Amino acid sequence: MASFSSLASFTIRCSSIREHHHDPHKQNPSSIKINGTSSSLSTKNGAVGIKVAPEAENGHVKTQQIRQNIPTTKQSVDPFRQGLIIEGGVGYRQTVVIRSYEVGADKTATIESILNLLQETALNHVWMSGLLGDGFGATHGMMRNNLIWVVSRMQVEVDHYPIWGEVIEIDTWVGASGKNGMQRDWLVRSHATGLVFARATSTWVMMNQQTRRLSKMPEEVRAEISPWFIEKQAIQEELSEKIEKLDDKAKYVNSNLKPKRSDLDMNHHVNNVKYVRWMLETIPDQFFENHQLSSMILEYRRECGSSDIVQALCEPHEDGFLKDGDQQDHNNISLLNGFSMASGILEGNGLLKCFEEKPFRYTHLLQVNGEAKNEEIIRGRTSWKRKMSTMPFSS
């Protein structure tokens, strides 16, 4: 049974550059208390330094707790992560700057970077709640029951991609999903203009960390997280189209994919963002270079470990005006900063007709190649639109 002990406090000793005469009416600077910790400054040759020493609780302190400094009570503001509690005290907002290693060749954030940011804000939300143990998003009650969160479904809609150096705000909140699940939503917008970049929703269930089987939600865990539930949706629910299972006859196949050590997360299985990378690698380069992902639905079936051999399958849909995903009509023309349109536009169909065309879509499947049978890891569907070089602005 996992347990969680309180955070250690810190003792910080200080002295000023100049010698001060003792004044019994003034507080001793070497014993200043800040949020339950004692702190002080020390100087040497005019430079100010901070000395930190843990005060042991019952003669013992855990180094990991000192380094993580996980809150044991609800926090309203986190200055280190640029985060704050919103939505009447139950939602979370984090301000993020898009860094150079989070963008691709076109200087816009990659879909993998966006998914990583969604995951990070979700964990920070739990961090701010005061419920986080030292597990990967697990609450104290979950750790006592040896449970972890696993995602069962994820849906993302991207209208625009933020660019390198852009400041964005990510809002996230949670709600109930059936009796034993949790729904988490996100909204990503521009800090400068308020323009919405992306929306996402996901469904999470609990798994026993030892047996690797799904578990019902214990009452103590429900009591922990249900006060944070709100009824709000980032993406309006629709009757979703079934994602068909692909077979070895799929048009694009990438076999013998083996997880790297860097692909594993704290729960010792391949992180769900890595799956997306494998999926997208099967799409032809020519198509990928001229299109950007506009929406994605992922249905997770099982986890993937370091010893698994993975096969990625991909099949283009035949209901768009680009039939096989990587061939284009030689009569196409290029307008509007690279937006390629069929020659039928010149025959009276008009510009708006082209924008009304269905997006290009692919169906995906990741599976583990087993000796007896192949087991599904994830089914997915991606929708795409042609890249536009113009930058979006809010009205």
N, C-alpha and C positions, 0 to 999 in steps of 0.2 A: 504494500500500500504506500503510495507516494505521499509525502508530507511536505509542508511548506512552512518554513520558519520566517520570523520577521527580519526585515532588513537591518543590517548593522549600521550604527551611526558612525560619524567621522569626527575625529579630533584634529583641528588645524591650529597650530600655534603660530603666533606672530609677534613681531616687535617692530617698532617704527625706526626710521633712520636716525631721528634725534632721540636723546634721552629725555624722558618726561619725569617730572617730580611726581611722587605718589600723591594722589588726591583720593581720600577715602570716600568721597561723594560721587566719584566717577566709576563707571563700570570697568572692570579689568578687561582690556581688549583680548587677552588670551583665553577668555571664557565666554565669548560671544556665541549665542545659540541661534542657528538659522534652520528653521524647519526641523527642529529636533536634533540638529547636529551642531557640534561646537567647532568654530572656525577662527582662523587668525592668519595674519600675513607675516612673512619674514623678509628681510632685505639684506642684501650683500652688495657692497660697493655701489649703492644707489639703486640697485635693481630689486624689484618686488617679486617675491616668489610665494608659492602656496605649498605648505607641507601637509600632507594628508596621512593620518594614521587611524586605523579602525579601532573602535572601542569594542572589545569582545563582549558578547552576550553570554553570561555564565562561563566566561573564560574561553569561549570559542567563537569564531566567526568564519563564514564561508567566503572564500575569495570570489567565487562566481557571483554571489549575491551583491558583493561590493561593486563588481565590474558592471553587472547588468542594471542594478539599482531599480528593480521592478517595483512599481508602486503597490502598496498594500491597501490603499484607499482610493476612491474615485478622485481623479484630477480634472480640473477644468481647462488648464492650459499646459502645453508642453513646449517650452521655448526652444529646446534643442531640435525637435522635429518639426517646428513650425505648425503645430497642431492645436486644435481647440475643440471642446465639446459644443455641439449645436443641437437644434431640433428639440428645444425644451429640456436639454440635459441628457439626451440619449443618442444623438447622432454625432458624427465626427467629421471634421474638416481639416485637411492638411494642405499646406502650400508647398509646391515642389518646383524646382528649376530643372528643365530638361538639359541633361549633361551631354557632353560630346560622345561618350561611349553608349548613349541610349538612342542614337540616331543612325540612319543608314546613309547610303551614298547621296540621297536627295536632301539630306539635312533635316528630315522629319523623323519623329520618334517611330521606332519599329513597333509592330503589334506585340512582340515579345516584351519590349520595354514597358508598354502600357499595361500588359497583364501583370508584370512584376510590380509595378506601382500600385495596382489594385490590391494585390496580395499584401504588400507592405502596409498600406493604409488600413487594411482589415486587421492585421496583427497589432498595429498601433492603436486602433480603436479598443481592442481588448485590453491592451496595456493601460490605456487611460482609465478604463473602467475599474481598475483595482482588482479584477478577477483573474488576471493572468498568473499561472504558475510558471514553471520554467520549461514547459512544453511548447510545441509549435501551435500556439493559439489556444491551448487547452486551459480550461478554468481549474480552480482548486478541486472542485467536485469531480471533474473529469479525471484528474490525475489520481484522486483517491480510488476511482473505479477503473483505472488503467485504460482510459478511453482517449481517442484522438479524433480530430475532425478529418473527414475526407469529402471532397467535392463530388457530387453525382451529376450535376448539370451546370453548364455555363453558357450564357448568351451575351454577346457583345455587339453593339452597333456603333460604328465610327462614322461620323459625318465629316470631320476634318482631323488632320494630324498636327499636333503641336510641333514647332520647329526648335532647333538647337538654341538654347539660351532663353526660351520662352518660359514665363512663370505661369503655372497652372494651379487650379484648386481642385481637389478631389474630395467630394462628399461621400460618405458611406454610412449605412444604417442597416439594421437587421429586423427581421420579422419571423413569424412562425411559418413553417411549411409542414402541414399535416401534424400528426401527433408526436413524431420523433425526429423531425428535421428542422432546419433553420434556413431562412432565405436571407441572402445578403445582396444589397444593391449598391451601385456606385453611380455618380454623376461627375464627369470631368469637364471643366470649363476653363476659359481664359481668365486669368486674374485681371488683365488690363481691360478687356471688353465685355466679359460675361458670356462670350460666344461658347456654346456647348460643343465640345469636341466629341465626346463619347458617352454612352450609357451602357450599363452592364447589370445583369442579375445572375444570381447563382443559387443553387440548392446544395446544402451540406447535410451529411448524416454522420453518425458516430460509429467508429470501429474500435473493437477491442485490440489493443496494441499487441497482445500476445497471441491470441487466436487468429487475428486478422479477419474476423467475422464482424458483420454489421451488428449493432447493438441498439436496443431501445434506450430512450433518454431517461436516466434516473431522475427521480423527483428532486433530489438535491441540486442537480444540474439545471433542471427546469426552473427551480426557484432562483437560481443565480442569474440566468440569462433572460427569463421572460419579462422582468421589469424594463428591459432595454428594447423590447419589441415595439415597433410602430407599424401602422398600416399605410404604406407608401410604396409606390412602384416607380422604378426608373424606366422600365420598359413595359408598356401595356400588354397584358396577356392576350395571346391569340391562340386559336386552335392550330397547334404546330403540325407541320407536315412530317410524316414519319420518315426517318432517315434509314434508307434501305441498306442492308448489309452487302458489302462488295465481296467478290470472290477473286480467285487468281486470274480471271479473265479481264480484270480492270485494265484500263488503257495504260496507266502509269503505275509501276511497281518499283519500290526501293527495298531491297532485302538485306539481310544480315546486318541490321542496325544493332549495335551493342551499346548499352548505357555506359557512359564514362563515370569515373568517380565524382567528377564535378557536377554530374546530373542529379545526384542524390541529395535529398533534403534532410532535415533533422529527424524525420520519421523513418529514414532509411529506405525510402522508395523514390522513384523518379518523380521529380516535381512536375506538376501538371503543365507548367509553361514549356517544359522541354518537349512534351508531346506535340505542341503546336509547331515547334520548329521542325520536327520530323514530318509532320503533315505537309507543311508548306514547301519543304525541300523537294517533294514529288511533282510540284507544278512546274511546267516548262519555263526555262529562263526568259524566253522572249515575251511570254505572257506576263510573267512576274515583273519584269522591268517596266512594262507599260501600263500596268494596272495596280490599283491599291485595294486592299481588303475593306469592304464596307460593312459586313456583318458576318457573324460566326456563331454557330450553335455546336456545342460539344456535349456528348453524352458519355460519361465515364462508366465502364463496365467492371474493370478490375485494376489492381495496381500492378506496377512493373518494377522488378528488382534488378540488381546489378548483374545477375547471372543470366537474365533473359535475353533471347535473340528476337529482335522485333522486325516485323515487315510492315511497310507503309504502302497502302493502296490508294489510288486516286482515280476518279472517273469524272470527266466533264459532263455537264448536263447538255441535252440536245434541244432545249427550249429557248435558247438565246439566239441572237443573230450572229454570234461567233460560235460556230458549231463545235469545233474540237479544241478550242482553247489556245491553239498556238498557230493557227493559219488565218490570214487575213486576205480579203478580196483585193486584187491588184488595182481595182478601180476606185479604192478608197481615196479620200482626200483628207488633208490635215487642216483643221481650222481651230480657232480658239486655243492657242497655245498647246497644240499637240493633241487635241481631242479629235480622234479619228472617226470619220462617219462614212456610212455607206453611200455609194453614188446615187442611191434612190432619193437622197435629199434633193438632188438636182432635178428630179423628175416630178416634183410637186408635193412630196410628202411633208416638206418643211423641217425647220430646225427643231421645233418642239417635239415632233414625232420621234426624233432620234433619242431625245432625253427620256421619252416614255417607254423605250425598249426595256425589256426585262434585263436585270443584271446578269453577268456571267456567273455561273455557279459550278461548284465542284462538290462531289461527295467523297468523304475520306474514311479510311479505316486503318487503325493500328491494331496489330495482333501479335501475340507471342507465338512463335513457331515451336510447337511441342512435338514430341515423338509420336504420341497417339493422335492428337488433334491440335488445331490452332485455337487459341483462346483470345477473344476480343479484349482489347484494352480500352479503346475509345472509338466511337463513331462520331463523325463530324460533317458539317456542311458549311461551306464558305461562299459568300457572295462578293462580287468584285465590280468595280467601276474603273473607267479609264482615268489615268492620272491627269490632274489639272495643275498647271504650273502657277496659276494665279492664287494669291493668298486671300482667305476669307476675311471679311470684316463685318462687324455687327452694324445694324442700321441705327 
